[in-house]
């Protein structure tokens, strides 16, 4: 930056100029007093002075705990002629000593030691300025205050250096000087405060109140320091380290920090009324964090304390280090934020923002920062920087977000520009999980190298493209909703690539594709392949309502080529040779013109109209299958076995994408509005009927590898698009890239012993952690596998019959009320099945046992089914890998990033492989629908419903409930009956110090449609009323629509908030005792918070359920805002009222969210076909939300604790 050298000169020369100006006045060494306040110097009285030696000050005027002195001169300097060597002040045991200096020239000057005879606070008040210079020090001073005020507030009065003794005697209050009392100004701009060349240490803290400029140079501040300045605050060549507080503030001027250090402080606040300049300086290790905090989920980190740096004007940081700091904010409110030639290393959650300007990073080293967020109102730019190992969000709200000429390696990265372009240009991308996203602009990767990344390039209204880039070993999605998408002039090697557009075109142009799996798809536009070479790949092009145009391209030695269009397919001036399978599936005409078709092992052409072959060169192919609705017009043939008349044969053999265009259209129309190509089942059909075994193998391989899993043109690795899971189902090339766990079967006797030990240890830990000394657990010896199985079987029999009965009744009721909502009626069929199982999960580190590899551990799984089957599996894995999987999983959910359910290497898939895949054979054979999970502490907050297998979230097939210990779980079976069950609802829309919950009233109204009972809302929802009503209530269902915090430690640390305070979980003991004969069946908290991944906080919901004596409880693992929460529970009670199990009602609601059936239409949240759940959404809510709630963030955090029935 060209401005910095000039700036450095100005800053470095500013201090010498000030010193030269002051040096022009002769240095004096004299302390003088008129004796107005009966101040004595060296035992004198009246007008006195001291010019050498130690000046002993005594006497003064006392008022309350204050002692006042007034001086006409205070120049305690060393001079060449005669000098003062020190200053002593008697306190007479007063708490505060106030020195007023009424000099009209020099003010207060000190360059010698000053000591009090006993500990007291020292206040120096000098309207003509204050100077502390080399040689100055302080002894027995608790707090030191420097002020150049003409009026100094004392209690309700004011002290002036011109006050009379009688006026001072009335000032018996304490000094109350603060930033706002009196307000800062620049009236004393010619009387600055300077601190130069000293080590300033006091027993307490330093406070400077400067109605002028303040200069600190060549100084060490060894005290908690608050510097409040009206003008400019300049700090140069100074050290402000290892203090409990550093607070720097200017009302109107700049804060300039040059060649200085602010490090190791417990708290830092920097607030500039103009610009903030930080040059050649260090900000290191402030607000220190622990290693466990650094590895925690965003929910944990976001709740930590933070320090702030802010400026009204520009923030300019150059040649500086910001390293190893705890959470902090760096914000410019009206101008730009510019950081150059600096490093940001190992910080925990820095948040940088320009509220009205640009953010620019130039030649920056950004490495290993956890949760680094950057927001610019206009443009956000990385230039020539190294960005490595960060969890980074980089967004420009109304401008472009650009990374240019940078190395980007090992990051979890979101580049977002809602109204501008999001771009990576001329950069190297290595081992990142990155999303480049724009809403109204383009999303582009240009002239860059990508290796071993997972990339999403997504635009809603603009284009999405990779241009002039090399893409190797990458999983990439390039998607636009209303614009075009493409890979242009690029090289794609060993990569899985999805290129899709909803309403525009999808293009592969001027590119080379080698050894890759590529899908190019458009819902309403065309697919274009132009001037490209595709070799040794799986390549599929699908135009669901448009054309496919292939021109001047080569397709050589590919495993599979497929061109599927609802209208025409045209292949011109191209070469299609040596491929194992070529499929052309056309809704209208197929044109093959001036194209070489040779040595293809299988060729399938399925056209609803004509096949036109012109100037085409061909040599023999293997199996040739042509099915036409029209005729063949050719100037060449496609092979010796071509038959256009045997439609029966071709109909049986089919094509890769369907037997005819009409069947494909039918499939699409039945997919609930998603633009879904009928790929999977028809692909299998082709593979099964092909007479060529090798073609069969290849077709099946293509299906297994996910080539036909792309059900929506807007599928990305980040966004919700799949009609079932709500996310991309793009897959990885083969299974070998997903490392497998070592799984073994455990002996039956060992299983029983392990289960008993696990139940015992979990019970002891839970009771100890929650302080539940008055609860008697069921002995583990009584919880035999046989008894557990019997309880499961009892529940199965009851709820199976109950659900079938409820199904018959509810179908007719729902049909009459919601005749248009067929999906809701059809969902009832899945509710009639109920087959629960019990799963115990324990994790052990080898180091705890002193055996094997200390870096590894193992997970023991015990599954007990309702028919008495007991299965034990053990999975071994590295401890570090386990920790990284959990952290990555938590982080992606809570930050709403893609879980990549179809990637076998994703955290969601790997955790499924760890916890559920080893038991998949048993669960499939026995048709398990519901799992009661008991897990070790630290594993109890895993949202199992968001684990994934083969592109599907677990919620699609299984319901879950959780218990911290089976010994503390009531396995009896209460029967839900909406006609008899009543509900007590408590909550409020407004809270005094917490965010409002504006949809509580609508939520309550919705629940009231299904259950009778009572409500305690609004002003009635006080702490005393809530506890009283909960104790005396008879309702089996309790619903609290309020804020709750789950925290670690004893139950009194977790709170439920009311309009006038809070209720600790400890208070719920009395509820349990009062309702011992009529226990609560279900306790629901609809707006709770806990720290996902925190083993202490995860006990919060368990603590609530156990304290209140409730059989079950529902809460959320993280805070899902009020809109989604109110919609969720409005739907949940609809299902629960139909007599199904709690887990079934919860899971069906989650499925409605995950499938997109619950979405935003206009200003309403609706269930599929217009059934309004919530209304009156504000404009900001509609803008901030996606059109639906498919992402697991919105639904997987709601968990059921206790039995699933």
N, C-alpha and C positions, 0 to 999 in steps of 0.2 A: 504494500500500500504506500503510495508516494507521500501521503500526508504525515506519516509517522515520524520520519526524520526531522521535519520541521517542528512537530509537536514535542519531540524529545528535547530539542534545543530550547524551545520556549520554556518547558517545564524545568529543565536543569539550570537555565540561566535565571529563572524567576527568583529563586532563592538567593543567589549571590547578589542580585540587584537589591533585594530587600535588605540584606545585611550591609551592603555598601551604603545604602541610604541612611540606615540607623547609625552606621559607624561614622557618618559625617558629623554627628553630634558627639561632643566629648563624653567619654565614659566617666560616670561619676561613681563615687563610693560613699553614699551617705543615706542614713535613715533618719527622718526628722518627724516630730509631732508637735502640735500646738498644745497638747494636753487637754483637748476638749473633752475627751472621754476618760480623763484621769489616767491616761496611758503613761507609763514610766519607762524610760530607756536608761539602763544601767543605774537605776535607783533614783533618777532625777525626777523633777516635776515641772509642770508648765511647759513652755517651749523648750525642747531639747533636741539633740541630734547625736548620732554616732557615726564616725567616719573610719574607724579602724578597729581591728581586733574582733572579739565576740560581742555582738550587740545583744544585751539581755533585756527582754521586754516583759514587763509585769504590769500589774494594776488593771486598768480598763474598767469598763462599765458592765455589770452583770444584769441580766434580765431573764428570769426563768433559768433554763439550763444553758443560756447563751452568754458568751463574753465578747464584748465589742472593743475594738481598737481602731483609732483613726490616725493616718499618717499623711503628712504633707509631701514627704518624699520617701520612697522606698527603693533605693538603688543599692542593693546588697551585692556589689561587684568587687572583683579583684582588679586593682589598677597598678600601674608601674610606680606611682608615687606613694600612695597609701591605700590600704585596702581593708575591707571588712572580711574577716576570716570565717565568720559563722553567725547564726542568729538563733537565740533560744527564747522560748515563750512559755511563761507560766500559765497553766490552765486553771489553777485553783479548783480542780476537780469538776470543772464545767464540761458538758458534753460537746459543745460547739464553740469554736473560736472563729470570730469573723474579723478579718482585717480589711478595713476600707482605706483606699489610697486616693487622696484628693489632689494628686499632682496634675498640673495642666500641661505637662510636657512628656515626661518619660513613662508614667504609669508605674506598674509594679515590675521590678527587675530583680532576678535572683540568679546568682552563679556561685553560691556558697551553700554549705549545709544549713538546713533549718530544722530545729528539733523542738518538740513539745516536751514538757517535763512529765507529762502523763498522757495516756492514750485519749485522743479526742478527735473530732472531725474538724477539719480546717477549711475555711471559706475565704478565698481571696477575691475581693470585689474592687475592680479598678477600671473606671470608665475610660481611662486613657490608655488601656492596653495592659497586657501581661506578657512578660518574657521570662522563660526558664531556659538557661543556657548552660554550657559546659561547667561543671562543678556543682550545680544545684542538686540537692537531695533532700529527702524528708525522713524524719524519725518520729516514731510514736504517733504517726498520723493514721487514723483509721480510714476515713473517706476524705478525699481531697477534691475541692470544687474550685474551678477557675472561672471568673465571669467578668466581662467588661461592661457591666450594666450600671446605669445611673440609679436605678431603683431595684432593690433586691428583696423578694418577698419573704417575709418572716411571719408565719401564722397568717392572721388576717390583715397584718400591717405590712409596711415596706421600710426597708433600711436604705438610707442614702448616705453617701460619704459626706454630705453636707448636713446630715441630721444633727439636732441638738442632743445633749445628754438626756434631757427630760423626755424627748421623743423616743430615744433608744430604750429608756427604762421601761417603756410600755410594750416592747417587743418581746413578750415572754413565750411566744409560740415557737414551733420548730421551723427551720428553713424549709420552704416548700418549692424550691426552684425545679422547674421541669421544662421540657421542650415547648409546652404551650403556656407556661406561667412564669414570666411573661412571654408572649409570642416572640419568636425570633425575627430579627430584621437586619438590615445592613447599615443602620444609622451611624455606627461607629467604625465605618470602613477605613478610616485613617488611624484607628487604634486597634490593630490586630492583636491576636494572641499567637505567640510563637513558642514552640518547644523544640530546642535544638541541642544536639550533642550530649544528651544525658541518658542515664538509665533511671526511669521513673518508677519507683517502687513505693507502694503504700500498703498498709495492712488490709485495707478494704478495697475501695474502688475509686476510680478517677471519673469526675464529671466536669466537662467543659461546656460552658454556655457562652457562645461568642456571637455578639451582635456585630459581626465583621467577618473577616477572613481568619482562618486558623491554619497555621503552618507547623507541621511536625517533620523534622529532618534529623537524620543521623541519630535516631533515638530508639531506645528499647522501652516499650511499655510493659512493665511487669505487674499489671493490675487490670482487673475488669474495668473496661473503659467505655464511657459513653461520651461521644463528641458531637454536640449539637451546634450547628453553625448556621448563621444567617447568610453569609457570603460563600466564598470558595474554601473548600477543605483540601489542602495539599499535604500529602504524606510522601516523603522521599527518603530512600536509604535507611529505612527504619524497620523495626521488628515488632510485631504485635502478635506474639505467640503464647500458647499454653495458658490462656486465661479462661475464666468461666464465661465472660461476655466481652464481645467487641461490637459496639454499636456506633455507626457513623451516619450522620444525618446533615443534610443541608436544606434550608428552606428555599433559597433562590439560586444558589451557585452550584458550580461543578464539584465533584469529588474526583481528585486526581491522585492516583497511587502509582508511584514510580520506584522501581528497584527496591521493593520492600517485600516483607513476608507477613502474611496473616495465616497462621497455621496452628493446628492443635488446640483450637479454642472450642469450648463446649457449645457456644452459641455465637452466631455472627448475624448482624443486621446492617446492611448498607442501603441507604435511601437517599438518592440525590434529587434535588429539586431542579437540576438542569442535566448536564451530561455526566457520565461516569467513564473515566479513563483508567485502565489498569495496564501498566506497561512494565515489562521486564520484571514482573513480580510473581509471587507464589501465593496460592490459596490452597493449602494442603492439609488434609487430616482434620478438618473442622467437623464438629458434631460426629465424632467417631461412631462407626457401626461395628456390629459383630459379624463374624463369618456366617452365622446362621441367619441373620437378618439379610445379608447379601444374597443368600440362596433362597430366600422366602418368596412366596407368591406375591403378585402385585397387590392383592388385598391386604396382606400383612404390611408391606412396605408403604403403601399409601396411607396407612394409619399412623405411621411413625412421625415424630416431630421433625420439623424442617427449618432451615434458616433461609433468609431472603436477601437478595440483592436486586434493587430496582432503581430506575431512573426515569424522571419525567422526559428527559431528552434522550440523546444517543448513548448507547453503551458501546465502548470501544476497547477491546482487549487485544493486546499484541505482545508477542514474545513472552508469554506467561504460562504458568502451569496451574491447572485446576485438577488436583489429584486426590484420591482417597477420601473424599468428603462424603458425609452423610447426606440425606435428602436436602436439596436446596432449590430455590427458584432464582432465575436471572431474567428480569422482565424490564423492557422499555415500554413506557405507556404511550408515547407520541412519536417516536422516531425509530431509527434502525438499530439493529443489534449486529455488530461486526466483530468477528473473532479471527485473528490472523496469526500465523506463525506460533501457534500455541498448542498445548496438549491438554486433553481431558482424559485422565486415566483412572480406572478403578473407582469411579464414583457410584454411589447408590442413589438412583432416581434424581438426576438433575432435570429440572423443567425450565426450558428457555423459551421466551416468547417476546415478540414485538407486536404490541396490541394494534398499532396503526401503521407499521412500516415493514421493512425487509429484515430477514435474517440471512447473514452471509458468513460462511466458514471458508477461509482461504488458507491453504497449507496447514491444515489442522491434523493432529494425531488424536484420533478418538478411539480409545481401546478399552475393552472389558468393562464397560459401564452397564450397570443393571437398570433397565427401565429408563432410558434416556429419551425425553420427549422434547421436540422442537416444534413450535408453532409460529408462523409468520402471518400477519394480516395480508401482506402483499406477497412478495416472492421469497422463497426459501432456497438457498443455494449452497451446495458443497463444491468447492473448487480445489483441485490438486491436493486432495487430502487422503489420509489413510484412516479407514473406518473398519475396525476389526473387533469381533467378539462382543458386540453390543446387542442389547435388546432395545431397538431404536424406532421411534415414531417420528417422522419428519414430514411436516405438512404446511402447506400454504393455503390459507383460507380463501383468498380472492386472487391470488396470482399463481405463478408456476412454482412447482417443487422440482428442483433439478440437482442431480449429482453429476459432476463433470470432471473428467480427467482424474479419477480417484481410484484407489484400491479399496475394494469393499469385500471383506473376508470374514466368514464365520459369524455373521450377524443374523438376528431375527429382526427383519426390517420391514417397515411400512412407509412408503412414500405416497403422500396423498395430496391431491390438489382438487378440491370440490369444484372450483370455478375456472381453474386454469389447466395447464398441461402438467403431467407428472412424467419426468424423464430421467433416464440414466444414459449419459452420453460419454463416449470415449473413455470408458472405465473398465476395470477388470473385476469380475464378480466370481468369488470362489467360496463354495461351501456355505452359502447363505440360504435362509428361508425368507424370501422377499416378495412383497406385493407392491406393484406400481399401479396406483389407482387414481382415476379422475372421474368426476361426476359429469361436468359439462365440457371438459376439454379432452385432449388426447392423452393416452398412456403409451409411452414409447421407450424402447431400449434401442439406442443408436450407436453404431460404431464401437461396440463393446465386446468383451470376451466373457462368456459365461461357462463355468466349469463346476460340475457337482453341486448345482443349486436346485432349490425348489422355487420356481418363479410364477407369480401371477401378474399378468399385465392386463389391467381391466379398465374399461371406460364405459360409462353409461350412455352419454350422448355424443361423444366424439369417437375417434378411431383408436384402435389398440394394435400395436405392431412392434415387431422386432425387425430392425433395419440394419443392413451392412454389419452384421455381428456374427461371431462364432459361438455356437451353443453346443457344448459337449457334456455328456453325462448329466443331463439336467432334466428335471420334471417341470415342464412349463405349460402354462395355460395363457392363451392370448384371446381375450374375449371383449366384445363390444355389444351393448344392448341395441343402440340405435345408430351406430356408425359401422364402419368397415373394420375388419380385423385381418392381420396378415403377418407372414414371415417373408421379408423382401431382401434380396441380395445378401443372403446369409448362408452360413454353413451350419447344418444341424447333424450332429454325430452322436450315436448311442444315447438318444434322448427320447423321452415320451413327451409329445407335444399335442395339445388340443388348441385348435384355432377356430373360434366360433363367433358368429354374429346373430343377433336376434332378427333385426330388420334390415341390416346391410349385407355386404358381401364378405366372404371369407376367401383369402387369397394366399397362395404360395407362389412367389414370383422371383425369378432370377436367383434361385437358391439351390443348394445341394443338400440332399437328405441321405444320410448313410447310416445303416444299422439302427434305425429309429422306429418308433411307433407313433404315427402321426394321424390325427383326425382333423379334417377341415370340414366345418359344418355351418350351415346357415338355415335359420327357420323360415325367413321370408324373402331372403335375397338369393344371390347366386354364389356358387363356389368356383373360383378361377385358379387354374394351375398354369403358370406362364413361364416359359424359358427356364425350367427347373429340371434337375436330375434327381431321381429317387432310386437309390440302390440298396439292396439287401435289407429292406425294411418291411414293416406292415403299414400300408398307407390306405386310408379310407376318406372318401369325400362324400358328403351327404348334403343335398339341397332339399329341404323338406317341402318347400313349395315353389322352388325356382329351378334354374338350370345349372348344369356343370359344364364349364368350358375349359378344355385342356388344349394348350397350344405350344408347339415347339418345345416339348419336354421329353425326357427319357425316363422310362421305368424299367430298370434292369435287375434281374435276379432277386426279386422281392419275394417274401414269403406269402404276401397277400396284397392284392389291389382290389379296392371296391369303390365303384362310382354309383351312388344311389341318388336319383333325383325324382322329384314329383313331376317335373316337366321334361325337358330335354337333356341329353348328355351328348356333347360334341367333343371328339378327340381328333385334333388336326395337327399335321406336320410333326408327328411325335413318333417315338419308338417304344413299343411295349414288348419286351423280349426276356425270355429266360425266367419268367415268374412262375411260382408254384400254383397260384390260383388268381384268376382275374375275374371279377364279378362286375357286370354292368346291369344295373336294375333301374328301369326308366318308366316313369308314368306316362310318357308320350313317345317321342321319337329318339332313337339312338343314331348318331352320325359318327362314322369313323372315316376320316378323310386324310389322304396322303400320309398314312401312318404305317409303320412297320410293326406287324404283329407276328412274332416268331418264337418258337420253342417254349411256349407257355404250357405248363403241365395240365392246367385246368382252365377252361374258359366258360363262364356262365353269362349268358345274355338274356335278360328278362325285360321285354319291352311291351308296354300296353298298346303301342301303335306300330310304327315302321322302324325297321333297321336299314339304314342307308350306308352303304360301303362304297367309297369313291377313291380311286388311285391308291389303294392300299396294298402294300407288299406283305406277303405272309409266307411262312413256312409251317411245316406241320406242328400242330399243338397236340396235347394229349386229349383228355376228355373235353369235348365241346358240346355245350348244351344251350340251345336257343329256344326261347319261348316268346312268341310274338302275338300281339293282338291284331297286327296289320300284316304288311308284306315286307319282303326283303328286296331292296333295290341295290344291286352291287355291280362293281366293275372288278371285283376280285372276291375270293371266298375267304372264310376264316378258318378253314380246315377241312380235311376229308370227311370228317364225321358230322359236319354241320347238318342239322335238320330243323327246318322252320315249320314243318307241318305236324310233327308228332307232339302235339300239345299235351297229350296224356302223359307221355314219358316225362316231358319237361316239368309238368305240374307236379309229378311225384318227386322228381329230383330237386326241384325248387332252386332258388338262388340263395346266396348268403344272407340277403336281407329280407326275404319273404317270397312267398309263392306268386304274388301279384301285387300291383300297386293298390288294388282295392283292399287287400288284407292289411297292408301297411297303414292305409288311411284309417281303417277301422280300429287298429290298435291305437293309433294316435288319438282318435276321438274318445276312446275309453279311458284315457289316462288323466282324467280330471283336469283338463285344460293345459297340461304341459305339452310342449312340442316334442314328443318322444318318438323316435324312430323305433320301429319294431325290430330290434337287433338281436337280442339275446336268444330267444327261443328259436327263431328262424335260423340263426347261425348254427345252432345245435342240430336242427333238422337237416341242414345241408351237409353237415359233417357226418351225420349218421347214415344218410342215404347215398353218399358219394361212393362210387364203385372203386375209386382209387384210394387205397389205404393211406398213402402218403398225404394226399390232399385232405383226407379225413383228419389225420393227425395234425396237420397244419391248421385246419379250420378250428379244431378244438383248442389247439394251443393259443390261437388268436383270441378265442373267447375267454380262456382262462386268464390271459394276460390283461384283460380289461379293454381290449380294443373295441368292444361293443357295449361297454358300460356307460357310454356317454349319452345320457338321457335328456340332456338339455343343452341348448346352444349357449346358455349363460353359465354353464358349469365352470367354477374356478376352484382353486385350492383354498380360497378364503371364503367365498360367499355361499350362501344357501341357494341351491338350485335343484338338487335332486328331490324328486317328489316324495321320497320316503325319509331320507336322512337330513335333507336341507343343506347338504354340502356337495362338493364335487365328488364324483366317483371315478376320477381319473386314476389309473393304476400304474404300478411300476412294472418294468420289463422283467418279469420272471420272479421266481421265489428265492433265488439264490442270494439276492441282495438283502434279504431280511434275515439277520442272524437268528438261529433257533436256540431256545433254552434247552437245557438238559433236564428231561422229565423221567421220573421213575415211579413205580408203584410201591406203596407202603404196605407192609404186612398188616393183616387185620388186627392182631394183638397190639401192635405198635400204634395203629390208628386209634383204638379205644383208649390206650394209655395217654397218647398225646392229646386227645380231646379232653379227657378229664383234667390233665395238667393245665391246658389252655384255659378251660372254663374257670378253674380255681384261681389262676394268676390274674386273669382279666377281672374277675370279681373283686379280688383284694385291691387291685389298682384303682378300679372305678370307685369303690366305696371310700378309699383313702383320698383320692383326688377330689371327690365331691363332698367329703365330710358327712357321709350318710351313715352315721353310727347307729341309727334306730331302725334300719331295714334289715330283715332277716332273709338272706338269700337261700334259694333251694340248693342243698348240698350237691356238689358235682357228682358224687357217687350215685345219686338218684337219677341223674340225667343220662341214663344209658342210651345207646343208639336205639334200642328197642322202644324205650319210652318216647324218645323224640319222634321216632317214626310213627308211633301210634297217634301222637298229637297231630302230626301232619296229615295222617289219613283221616282222622276225625274232621279236621277242617276241610279237607278235600271233599268228603262226602256231603257235608252240610252246604258248602258254598257252591258245589257243582249243581246240586238239586235246586238250591235257592236261586242261583243265577238263571237256570233254565226257566224256572217259574216266573222270575222277574222279567225275563226276556219276552215271554208271551204277553205279559200285561203291558210292559212299557212300549212295545212296538206299536200297539194300537194307539196308546196315548200320544206318543211322539208323532205318529203318523197324522193324527188329527190336529195336533198343535203346529207341527212343522212339516206340512205336506210337501213343501219344496225341498226339504233337507234330507234327501235320500241317503246321503253319506252317513248322517248320524244314526239313522235307523239301521243301516247295514253294519255299522260298527258294533252293534249289539251282539252279533254272532260270535265275535272274538271274546266277549265277556263271559260267555256261558262255560268256558273251559277254565278250570282252576285245579292245578296240581302243584302243591308247594313242595319245596325241598329245603333242607338246612345246610348251609355252607359255613364251615369254620376255617378261618385264614389266620395263620401265624407265621411270623417272619423271624428267623434266627440268623445271627451273624456267626460265622465260624470262629471269629475272635472271642465271642462270648463263651464258646465251648472249649477253646484252646485246641481245636483240631483243624486240619486241612489248611487251605489257603486263607489267610486272615483277611484278604481283600474280597472274599466271596461270602455268600450266605445262601440260605435256601428258604423257600416258601412252602409250607405244608398246607395242603388242601384236604379237608374232610367233607364229603358230601353224603348226606343221609336223605333218602327219598321216602315217600309215603308208603311204599310197598316193602320197606325194610332193607333195601339195598344200601350197603355202606361201602364207600369207595375212598381210598386215600391216594393222593398223588404228591410227589415232592418235585419241586422245580428249583434248580440251582442257577445262580447268576451272580455277577459281580455286584457288590454293595454300591459302588459308585454309579454303575449303570442304572440300578434301581432308583437311586436318588435322583439322577438326571431325568429319568422317565417321568417320575412324579412331578418334579418341578416344571418340566416342559409342558406336561399335560395341564397342570393347574394354570400356568401362565397363559397358554393358548385359549383356554376356556374363558378366563376372567377378562382377557383383553379382546375377546371376540375375534380371534384369528382362527384360521382354518385348522381343524383337527385332522384333515386329510384321511377320512375313514377308509378310503380304498387303498391307501399306501400301507403295505405290510410293515414298513419301517417307521410309520408314525407312532407317536406315543400311545394314541388311542388303540391302535391295533396291537402294539407290543404288550400293553397292559392286559388286553383281552387274552393274548397268548399266554400270559403269565398266570392270570387268575381263573379264567374260564375255559380256555381251549383244552387244558389237560383233562377236563371232565366233560367235554363236548359229547363224547360217545354215549355216556350214561344219560345226560340230559336229553339228547335227541331220542334215544331208545325209549326212555320213560316219559317223553313228552312233558317235561317240566315247564311250567309256565311262570312260577313265582319262586324266588329264592330269598330266604331269611338268612342274612349274612351276619356273622359274628367275627370281628377282626381285631387284631392287636391294636393297641393305641398307636396312633400315627397313620393307620390305614382305614380309620372309621369314617373319614370324610371324603373318600373317593367317590365321585359320581359315577357309579357303575353303569348307569343307563347311557352314558356317553362313550363307553368303550365301544370298539368297532371290530367287526369281523367281515371281511370280504365286501367292504363298501357299505355295510349296514350297521347302524347303531344298535346296541344291545336292546334298547327300549322297544325295537320292533318285534322282539321275540320273547322277552323276559320282563317280569316285574321284580322289584326288589324292595325289601325292608331291611333295617339294620338294628342290631342290638349290641351294646357294649359288652354285655355278658349274658349268656343264656340263663344263668342262675338268677338274674334279676328280671327275667321276662315272664310275664303271665301268658301261658300257653292255652288258657281256657278260651272258649269260643262264644263270644257274644253275638247274637244275631241282629244284624242291622235291619231296622224296620222304619221306613220314612214316615209311616203313619203314627208310630209311637215315639220314635226318637225326637228329642227336642234339643234346641241349640241355644246357648248363651253367647251373644256376640257383643264384644266390647271394642271400643276404638274411638278414634277422632281423626278429623281431617287437618286440624291445626295443633301445633305444639310450640311452646314458647321459645325454645332454643334449638329445635330440630326442624328439618325440612318438612313441609306439609305433605299429606297423603290425600290429594284432592279427589280420588276415586273411591274412597272408603264408602261413602253413602251409596253409590251405585253398586258396589260390591255387596253391601248389606242387603240392598233391595233384591239383588239377584238371588242371594242365598235364601231370602225369605219366601221365594217362590216354591222352594222345595221342603223347607222345614219350618215348623212353628217354634215359638220360644220367646225369649225376651232380648232386648237390646239395651245396652248402656253406652250411649254415644255422646260425643261433644263435651259440653261442660259437665255432664254427669260422670265422665270418665276420670275420676280422681283416684288417687292411690288408695285412700281409705275405702271408698265405695267399691273399687275393684276387688280388693281382698275380701271385704265383707260379703259381696255377692258370690264370689267364687266359693267361699266356705259354705254358704247356705244353699247354694243352687242344687237342683236335682237333675239338671240337663246332662245328658250323656255326651254331648258334643260341646266343646268350648272353642270359640274362634276369636282371637285377638288381632284386630287390624291396627297395629301400632308398631312403633319402633322397638327393637330389642337388640341388645349387645351381648354376645356370647364371648366371655373372656376366660382365660386360664385361671387356675387357682381355686380357691374355695367358692362355694355357691354365692356368697355375698358379693362377688366380683362381677356376676352376670346380672343384667338389669332388663326389666320391662318398663317402658316409659309411659307415663300418663300425662295429662295436661298440667298437673301441678308437681311433678317430680318423677320418681321411679320406684319400682318394687324389686327388691333383690330376690333371687331364686330361693334364698334361705327362707323367705317368708312363705313359700309354698308348702313348707312342712305342715303348717296348720291346716291347709286345704286338704292335704292327704289324710290327716287324722280326722277331720270333720266328715270326710266323705268315705270313710273306711268301708261302710256297708253299701255304699252306692258310688263306686269309683268311676272316674271319668273314663270314657271309652276312647275318645280322640281329642287331643289338644292341638290346635292349629295356631301357629304364629305366621301371619302373612307378610311381615315386613322386617324380618330379623337379619342381623348381620353376624357373621363370624369370620375368622381368618382362615381361609382355605389353605390347607397344608400345615397349619399350626396344631401340633398334637395336644396342646392345652386347650385351645379354643374349641376344638372339635367336640369336647366333652359338654359344651354348653347345652345343646338340645337334649342330650341324655340327662343332664342335670335337671332340666325343666320337667321332663317326663317322669323321672324317678321321684323328684321332690313332690310333684303334684299327685303322684300315685296314679298317673294315667296309663292305660294299657298301651297307648300309642300316641305319638306326637308327629306333627309335620312342621318342618321349617325349611329354611334355605341355607345352603352352605356358604353363599355369598349374597350380597345385597342386590336383588333384582328390583329395579325401580317400580314405583307404585302402579304405573300403567300396566306393565306386563303381569305384575303380581295380582292385581285386582282381576284382570282377565283370566288368569290361571285358576284362581279359586272360584270364580263364577262358574267356570266349566267343571271344575272338580266336584263341586257339590251336586251338580246336575247328574253326574254319573253315580256318585255315592248314594244319592237318594233312591236309586233304582235297585238297591239291595245287594250290590256287588261288594266284593272285599275292598278294603281300603287300598291295597296295593293295585288292584285292578283299576279302580277309579283314578288313582294317581297316574298310573302308566297310560291309560287311555287319554288323559288330558295331555300328558307329555307327547304322545303320538300326534295329537291334533296340532300341537305347536310345531313339532318336527316336520310334519308333512305340509305345513303351510295352510292348513285348513282354518287356522285362526290368523287373521291378518287385518291390516288397516285398509279401510275403504273410505275415502273422503275424510270426514272427521269422526269416524266410528271405528271401533274394534269389533269385527264381526266373526262369526263362526260360519265359514264356508258360504252357504247360499243366502247371505243377507241377514242371518240371525244376529241381532245387535247385542253384544255383551257390554260394551262401554260406549259412551257417546261424549261429544263435546271436546275432542282433542284440540289443543291449541296449535297455532301454526308452527311454533318451534318444535313441538312434539312430533308433528307430522314430518318435519324436516329431519329431525335427529334420528328417527326410526327407519329401519328398512320397511318394505311393504308388508313383511310378515315377521314371524318370530322363530324362524327355522333353526337359527344357530343354537347349539346346546347351552350357550350362556343363559338363554331365556327360560329353559325348561329343565335342564338336568340337575340344577342346584337344589330343586325341591325334593327332599327325601322324607321317607317314612321311617320313624324310629319305633321299634316295638314289633309286635306280630303283624304279619301282612293281612290278617283277617279281622 
